[in-house]
Amino acid sequence: MIAKITKGRRADRALRYDFGPGRDEEHVNPRLITGNIPGTVDQLAHLIDAHTARRSDITRPIWRCALRTAPDDPILPDATWARIAERYVTRMGYGNCPWVAVRHGEDHIHLTISRVDWTGWLVRDAFDYHRSWPVVRDIERVWKLVNAEERSNRIAPQVTRPERAASQNRGAPRPEREELRTRIRAARDATRGHGRRAFEQALTEAGVEWRAHPSASGGIRGYSFSLPTWRDRDGSQIWAAASKIAKDLRWPQLHADLLAGPATDQPPGAQG
């Protein structure tokens, strides 16, 4: 299980996203599965935001966490997710705060929590990323889930179950990020030491569409990649930052690879 923690100013926008269709209409049957406040999405958002407004000195009073199971885990029923959410919230120290858990997909839930508890006391969020780790490992043991820390690929980010299903619906032989990872690495390896132009030419020849993002100094700060057939339901092309495809494709590492060996911008085999 992976816990992705973020902080925010207001609950209304977060909850409207949770209960909405999603960026690519991927949300299925958004629903409240547990929490300690009832109501519609508007009522929930108003109650949490009105409560956190009691502490105007706090700039980011909303604590958000997405809990996601591994692709190899079974699909959990709402009742199990509710128990997991309650255990996680309590052990993270937010049990006496207004909070809700929303589910709109098979493999994850979203927690929206006020850091201001019912008495008006602010719950500290210091080191919450580190404190979350043993709580998640405990949940994995109790519910016999995959240990995501052991399974996670720190170089290649995991493809989620909804992403894999979406690629199948598009008729792709495998998820686009996995395909891009293979093609981009092949282009990098074939042009190692030959600079950007050779790399970009190899990408184009491999059927990879790319965008170079300029930096303030006049160079670039990285790439985004896509495939011609990688499109959402509206037909708009989907792009992924290099870091979302593989961490070894981030610009600092990629730049070093492209400059390794002979320092030249000529394509492999070119005479100069």
Buried (B, 14 or more C-beta within 10 A) or exposed (E): BBBEBEEBBBBBEBBEBBBEEBEBEBBEEBEBBBBBBEEEBEEBBBBBBEBBEEBEEBEEBBBBBBBBBBBEBEEBEBEEBBBBBBBBBEBBBBBBBBBBBBBBBBBBBBBBBBBBBEEEEBBEBEEBEEBBEEBBBEBBEEBEBBEBEEEBEEEBBBBBBBBBEBBEEBEBEEBBBBBBBBBBBBBBEBBBBBBBBBBBBBBEEBEBBBEBEEEEEEEBBBBBBBBEBBBBEEEEEBBBBBBBBBBBBBBEBBBEBBBEEEEBBEBEEEEE
